[in-house]
């Protein structure tokens, strides 16, 4: 595994772990600096469970699992490239949500 790939996987695990912790605190209504950062009132007609299940828990868990798999096998391969694709998709969906919804 190349150095940039290892750094990418570390950054992915850190970001999505913090993001999962933040969203769990929001769902439990624990308000602090972390859980109140970059929060926007949801004006979309999309059900709340959709955002929580798919955009938070599923994506974050898959990213962490793929990164862990790459670390365990010692190779970047397809799961590593999927982490890049999922992260790019996550940023795109979040940007669309933040700007247009």
Beta strands, then each sheet from edge to edge (+ up, - down):
end
